[in-house]
């Protein structure tokens, strides 16, 4: 594939290799959030280098990770700071808007070219040195158009950031509310009857799925949902509706599978995914793999209440094994819980369902914003859609 641009990236950037200035904050480059202060990272990164042995980063410089640039590990710095000499610091020249360039480096076209100009025997050894970076051909619009494109995409990023914060707040508020309601620390109006202390097995049927069929014949023209752990881990949604795999009647008969009823709460019960405390609910009856357990409400119990109750329990406290943790259903069945009467269960579930719907609405809005921004980047950064600018 030959790509001809009207410029080379070296026309717009130089490699800043200035020694660090003592007292400036330490910076790092992340895949998703660009340039951040090192102290804001969850992981602690120690260094034996002095401030002067670090690279100096100026505000509006663009920084990239040589080994991960082709995966999107770059960002625009909003401050002066210090950076490990293992990174590359790009100092913008005249004729390039740094904000525009930071978006350009995330576009699919540039990601491909950044990969194509990286060198290494395997993908985990690919490196993009500045001398190769500066040879990459690009089509760059006028400076005024760059600035307008940058402002448009920044507005989308701000909308995404606001929605992410609203979503995080809603999730935290729901979690706090659930802990209060599920434990009986907060009672709803009109609820004053004593809660009963029972085993989980007293209020719900607890079981597990079946070993996954291995032969293709069991999936040919399959029309029955068969949920695996990946179906739960691939989505943050509460309700499971569609499985990636569909099995046929032959699989059900030969493997002796039992249909798990609608409304049952699903949870992972073995492997690393157990540590994630994942929960989901079946929107429709379905079949599940043996690594997934289920809890179905018994008489005088509410499925939605069981879902929230199961979500409040840390299964890691009851798992066994270190290298491959596993949850014994017999252990889970004996866990003691406090349970109100059915009427209060339904009231609690109704309140928490409202919170879940608000969260689902924000998740959908966030997904739409990200998808629309991605489409907009594809149009604006390739010139398929042009913006009007005042050249006067």
N, C-alpha and C positions, 0 to 999 in steps of 0.2 A: 504493500500500500504506500503510495507516494502522496505526501501532503505538502502543498506549496502555500506558504503564508506570505504576507506582504512585509513581514519583519521576522527577526530572530529575537528570542527572549533576552539575549545579550545586549540588544539595542536599548533595553529598558531597565536592566538591573546590573549592578556590580556586586561582587562578593565582599561583604564587610568583614574584615579580619582584625578589627581593632581589639586591643587588650581591654579587659573589664575594668570598671571604675569601682573602687571599694564603696560599700554602703548601698549599692543598688539591689533591688530584689532579685532573687533567683527565679528564672522562668523555665517553663518546659513546654513541649509541643504534644498535643493530644490528637487522636484520630477524629473525635467528634466535636471538641470544643476549641480547637485551634490553640493559640498561645495562652497559657494560664500561669499563675504564680505557682511555684513548686509547693508552697505550704498549703495550697488549696487541694492538692491531690490526696486521695485516701491512703495511697502507699507512701511510705517515707523513703526518700532518696538521699543517701549520704554521699558526700564527696570529700576527697582529700585535696582537691585543688584550691588554691587561693583565689580571691576575687580577680586578681590580675591575670590569672591563668585561664579564666573564662573569656568567652567572646562578649563583646559589647553589643547590645541590641538597642536601637533607637526607636522611638515612637514612629509608627508607620512603616517600619521595616517588616518584611515578610520572612518568616523562619520556616525551614522545612527539615524533616528527618530524612537523611540520605537513603536509609533502608526502607522507608515507608512512604515516601513522597507519592509513589504511584498508587498508593492505597488511600491517599487523602490526608496524610499527616503533615499538614502545613497550616499556617495561620498568620493573621495580621496582628502585630503587637500594638497595644494601645498605650504603651508606656516604655520608658527606658528601663533596661534591666540587664541581667547577666545570664549567659546560656552556656551549656556544655560545648566544648570545642568539637564535639562529634556531630553537631548540627551545622547547617549552612544558613548564614544570615544574608538576605537579599536587600541591598539598599537601592531604593527606586531612583531612577534618573528622571530628567524632565521628559514629559510626553506620556507618562503612565500614571494613572490614578491607583494608589495602593489598594483601596477598597475594591475597586473593579477587578484588579489582578487577583486578589484573594479569592473572589468568586470564580474567576476564570480557571484557577488551578483546581477547582472542585468539579469542573464541568467534565462530562463524559469524554469529549474530544481530547481535552488536555490530559486527562487521566491516562488515556491510551498512549498519547505521545510521551508522557513522563515515564510510563512503563517501557515503551519502545527504546528510549534513549538511556535506560538504566542498564548496567552491566553486572553480570554474575552468572555462575554456573547453574544455580537453582534459584527459585523464587525467593527463598529465605536469605539469599546472599546478594540479591540485586541491590545496587547502589547507584545513586544519581549524583555524580560529582558536578560541581559548578561548570567546569569546562565542557561537559556534555549538555548540561542544562541550557547554557547560553546558545547552543546551536539549534535548539528546538524552534521550528517555524510556527508563526502565529499570525492570524489576521486581527489587527487591532484597529478599532474605530478612532475617531477624533477624541481628544481629551475631554471635550464638553459632553460628548455622548457617553464616554466611559463613566464620567461622574454621575450622569443621570441614571445610567444602568445600575451603578453601585447603590445609589439612593433608593431606587425601586426595590432592589433585592434586600437591602437593609431593612426597609419597611416590612417586608414579609418576615424577615428573621425576628423582628421585634414582636410581630403578631404571634409568631410561633412561640417565642419566649414567654410572652404574657399567658398564652394558653397552657403552656407547660407548667407555669407557676400555679395557675388556677387548678389544674389537674392534680398537682402534688398536694395543694392545700385541701382539696376535696377528698383525696385519698386518706390524708392524715386525719381529717375531721371524722370521716366514716370509721376509720380504725379505732379512734378514741371513743366514738359513740358505741361501736360494737362491743368494745371491752366493758363499757359501763352497763349496757343493756343485757348482754349475754351472761354476765356474772350476777345480775340482780342488784348491783350497786345503785343503779338508777331504775326506778319503777315508773311505768307509764301511768297516766291518770286512770283511776278506777281499778288498778291492779294492786291487790293487797293480800292475796292468798299466799300461803307458805310454799316455797319451792321444795321439791323433793330431791334428795341425794340418791342417785341411781348409777348403775353401770351403763356404759354406752350401749351395750348389747340389750339392755332393757327397753331402750327407746328406738333402736334402729337395727335392721338386719345388716350385718357386716360380712362382706365376702370379697372375692377377687375374681379376676378374669381367667382367661385360658391361654395356653401356649399358642403363639402365632402359627398359623398354617405355613408350611414352607414351600409347597409345590404350587406352580403357576395355575394348575387346574382348579384350585380353590378360589382363585380370584377372577377367573374367566367369566365375563358377563355378570360380575358380582353387583349386587344392588343393596346389600345390607351393610350398614355402617360398622366398621371395626376400628375402634380407637386404640392408638398406641400412645406411649409416653410422649413421643414427638408431637402428637396432636395437641397435647396439653401445654407443652413447653413452647410451642410455636405461636401461642396467642395469649394475650393477657385478659381476654374476654372471659366472663364468668360462664356463659352458656356455650356448650359444645353442640354444634349443629351438623357439621359435615366432617367426615373423616377422610383422610387422604386415600386410605384403602377401603375397598368394598369386597365383601366375601359373598359367596353364593350358598345355596342350600346344601350342596355337597359338603362344604366346609363345616357348616353347622351340624350336620348329621354325623360325619366321620369323626369330628373332634368333640362331639357331645357338648356343644356350647349352649349356655343359658343366656337368654335375653335379659339384659339389665333394664329395669323399668325407667320410664320417664321421671325426671325430678330427682333421681338418685345423685348423691354427691360422690364425685370421683377424686381419688388422691393417689399419688405415686407412693409405692411402698417398698421400693428397693433401688439400689444404685445411687449415683451422685445426685440425681434429680430429687431424691427424698429430702436432701438438705435444703431445697428451695421451698418446701412446704406448699406445693402447688395444690390448689383445689379448683374444681369445676363442677358444673351441674349439667346433666343430660337434658337437652331440650326435647328429645324424642327417644324412645327405646332403642338400644344399641347393644353391640357386643364389644367386649374390651379384652385387652391383652393381660397376661398373668402378672405383669409388673404394676398393674393398676388395681387398687382396691376400690370398693364402693360402700356407701352407707345409705340405706333406704329406710325412711321413717316407717315405724310401725303404727298401729292404730293409736289414735289420740295423740299423735305427734305430727308436726308440720315439716314437710320436706325443706322448705326455705329456712326454717329455724335450724334444722339439722345442718344445712350448708353453712350458716353463719357460726354455729357452734363448732363444727369441725374446723372452720377457718381460724378459730380463736385458739386452737390447741397446737402447741409446738410438737410435732411428731418426732423431732430429733431427740426429745427428752426420753422417748420410749423405744428408740431404735437400738439395734445391736450391731457390732462389727465396726471396723475402722476403715479398712481399705475398700470394702463394699458394704456400706450400711444397709440394713434391712429392718423392716417393721413387721413383727409377728402380729397377725390379726388377733390371736388369742390374747396377746398383751393389750392391744388396743381395746378389745371388747371389755376388759376389766377396769378400764379407766373410769374413775368416778366423776360425775358431772352434776350440776344443779339444774333442775328443769322445772319450769312453771307449767300450769295447766294449758291445754290446747289454745284456749282463747287468748291468753297472754302471749303464747308463742307466736300466734298469727299477728298480733299487734306489733310485736318486736320485729318480726320479719317484714311487715308492711313499711315500717319506718326505715329499716335498712335497705329495703328494695328501692325506695325513693332515692336514697343516697347512691345506690349502685346505678340507677338510671341517669342521674346527673353526671356521674363519672363516665358512663358509657357515651353520653352526649359529648363531653369534652374530649374523650379519646377519638371519637369520630371526627370532630372538628379539627383536632390536631393532625390526624392522618390526612385529611383533605388539604389542610394548609401546606403540609410538607409535599404532598403530591403536586399541588398547584405551583409551588415554588420550584420544584424540580422541572416541571414542564416550562415554566417561565424562563428558567436558566437556559434550558436547551434552545429556546427561541431567541433570547436576547444576546446570549454569548456566542452564538453562531451567525448572527446577522439575519436570521430568518425573519425576525421582527425587528424593525428599526424604531428608535424613539426620536421624537422631534426635539430639536435643541435650538436655542437662540444663539446664533453664531455672531451676533453683533457685539 
